[in-house]
Amino acid sequence: MRVGGNHSWYYEQGEWKETKVTPDKWHFTYAVKKRRKWDAPEGSGAPMGTEYHWYILAHQTVKKLNANEYTTSMTGAKYKLAHRRAGNEEWNASGRAQLRQLIAILEENITQLRHELENVGGEMRAMQLERDSTCVPSQRRKEMMGGRLVMPNSLALGILGQPPLEMYIPYAAATGADANKSPSGSSSSSTSKSEFFPKNSK
């Protein structure tokens, strides 16, 4: 069948056997006969007796209906590791070759899952920032303007030629006031620690 084609099958009543290994892990076997939903075109498909070795990665969702009945559905992907032509005693790939292919399949899926996890983390951080920006009162946002400022990588590397810089900006400077004036009115080149860390208001 061409890539993108579809098959539909009916599975007869099969037998699923499982053994509990850990609280979250089971070993299972499943045996059943399946039948095409529509008859295959005349002369199409592999010869009778051909065998296939598939590896399945799937999500199984189960809902308990009563003490003895459940609904179940599966969504996933299956990968062909090997096939054995009708009349042949050997598979087209050795057991070692099939194992290497399976490792490659699992590594590919792990990479994809990690990528999805990073995307989910980024989306959650963006949602949190959006919630914070909408929940913080305007006056509090002004106060938050003072504090640590981290220069973006692109700006720091392009202008300063070094990693991002962190600096502390007093609230007065962040709001445009002259934070460097001494009580007498003269300018001072240094800023006291109290300007960076406001005194306790209590």
C-alpha positions in Angstrom: 0.0 0.0 0.0 1.2 3.5 -0.8 2.2 5.9 2.0 -0.9 7.7 3.2 -3.2 4.8 2.4 -5.6 3.4 5.0 -6.7 0.0 6.2 -9.7 -0.8 8.4 -10.0 -4.1 10.2 -12.4 -6.0 12.3 -11.0 -7.9 15.3 -12.8 -11.0 16.4 -13.1 -11.9 20.1 -9.5 -12.4 21.2 -7.7 -13.2 24.4 -5.7 -10.7 26.3 -3.7 -12.2 29.2 -1.7 -10.0 31.6 0.5 -10.3 34.7 1.1 -7.5 37.2 4.8 -6.9 37.6 4.8 -3.7 39.6 2.0 -1.3 40.7 2.4 0.5 37.4 3.7 -2.2 35.0 2.0 -5.3 33.4 3.2 -7.9 31.0 0.6 -9.0 28.5 0.0 -11.2 25.5 -2.8 -10.8 23.0 -4.0 -13.2 20.3 -6.9 -12.7 17.9 -7.8 -13.1 14.3 -8.5 -9.9 12.3 -10.4 -9.4 9.1 -10.5 -6.7 6.5 -13.4 -4.4 6.5 -13.4 -4.4 2.7 -12.2 -7.3 0.6 -8.7 -7.0 -0.9 -8.5 -6.3 -4.6 -7.8 -9.5 -6.6 -4.2 -10.4 -6.8 -3.1 -7.6 -4.4 -1.1 -7.9 -1.2 1.5 -10.4 0.0 1.3 -14.1 -0.7 -0.5 -16.3 1.9 1.8 -17.4 4.6 3.8 -14.2 4.8 4.6 -13.1 8.4 5.4 -9.7 9.9 7.1 -8.6 13.1 5.7 -5.3 14.3 6.5 -3.2 17.3 3.7 -1.1 18.7 3.8 2.1 20.8 0.4 3.1 21.9 -1.8 4.8 24.5 -4.5 2.6 25.9 -7.5 4.3 27.5 -9.8 2.2 29.7 -13.0 3.1 31.5 -14.7 0.8 34.0 -18.4 0.3 33.4 -19.1 -2.3 36.0 -17.4 -5.1 38.0 -16.7 -7.1 34.9 -16.8 -4.8 31.9 -14.6 -2.0 30.6 -14.4 0.1 27.4 -11.0 0.3 25.9 -9.4 2.2 23.0 -5.8 2.5 21.7 -4.0 5.2 19.7 -0.4 4.9 18.6 2.0 3.8 16.0 3.4 0.4 14.8 6.8 -0.1 13.2 7.7 -3.1 11.1 10.9 -4.7 12.3 11.0 -7.6 9.9 9.0 -9.9 7.6 9.3 -13.5 6.6 8.2 -14.5 3.1 5.9 -17.5 2.6 7.9 -20.7 2.5 11.0 -19.1 4.0 12.4 -20.2 7.4 14.4 -17.0 8.0 13.3 -13.5 8.7 14.7 -10.8 6.3 16.5 -9.3 9.3 18.5 -11.0 12.1 17.4 -10.7 15.7 20.4 -8.4 16.3 19.4 -6.2 13.4 15.9 -6.0 14.6 17.1 -5.0 18.1 19.2 -2.2 16.6 16.2 -0.9 14.6 14.0 -1.0 17.7 16.6 1.0 19.7 16.7 3.6 16.9 12.9 3.8 17.0 12.7 4.3 20.7 15.5 6.9 20.7 13.6 8.8 18.0 10.5 8.7 20.1 12.4 9.8 23.2 13.8 12.8 21.3 10.3 13.8 20.1 8.9 13.5 23.6 11.6 15.7 25.0 11.0 18.3 22.4 7.2 18.2 23.2 8.0 18.5 26.9 10.2 21.6 26.3 7.4 23.1 24.2 4.8 22.4 27.0 7.2 24.0 29.5 7.6 27.1 27.4 3.9 27.4 26.9 3.3 27.1 30.7 5.9 29.7 31.4 4.4 32.1 28.9 0.9 31.5 30.4 2.3 32.2 33.9 4.0 35.4 32.8 0.7 36.5 31.1 -1.2 35.8 34.3 1.3 37.7 36.4 1.2 40.7 34.1 -2.6 40.9 34.3 -2.9 40.2 38.0 -0.3 42.6 39.4 -1.7 46.1 40.1 -0.3 48.9 38.1 1.4 50.5 41.1 3.0 47.2 42.1 4.3 46.8 38.5 6.0 50.2 38.8 7.7 49.1 42.0 8.8 45.9 40.3 10.6 48.0 37.7 13.4 48.3 40.2 15.6 45.3 40.9 17.6 42.9 38.7 17.8 43.6 35.0 19.2 40.9 32.8 20.3 42.1 29.4 19.3 39.9 26.5 21.9 37.6 25.0 21.6 39.2 21.5 22.1 42.7 22.9 24.9 41.7 25.3 26.8 39.7 22.7 26.3 42.3 19.9 27.2 45.3 21.9 29.3 44.1 24.8 30.7 41.0 23.4 30.1 39.0 26.6 27.4 37.0 28.4 24.3 38.7 29.7 24.9 41.3 32.4 22.9 41.5 35.6 22.5 44.9 37.3 20.3 46.3 40.0 18.3 49.4 39.3 16.7 51.3 42.2 13.1 52.1 42.0 13.8 55.8 41.8 16.0 55.3 38.7 13.4 53.0 37.2 10.7 55.7 37.6 12.9 58.5 36.2 13.8 60.2 39.5 17.4 61.3 40.2 18.6 58.6 42.6 22.2 59.8 42.6 21.5 63.1 44.4 22.7 63.4 48.0 20.5 64.9 50.7 22.3 68.2 50.2 21.4 68.3 46.6 24.9 67.6 45.1 25.4 64.7 42.7 27.1 61.6 43.9 28.8 59.1 41.6 28.0 56.1 43.9 24.7 54.7 45.0 24.1 53.6 48.5 23.0 50.1 49.3 19.7 51.3 50.6 18.8 52.5 47.1 19.2 49.0 45.8 17.5 47.3 48.7 14.7 49.6 50.1 14.4 49.9 53.8 11.8 48.0 55.7 8.6 50.1 55.7 7.5 48.8 59.0 
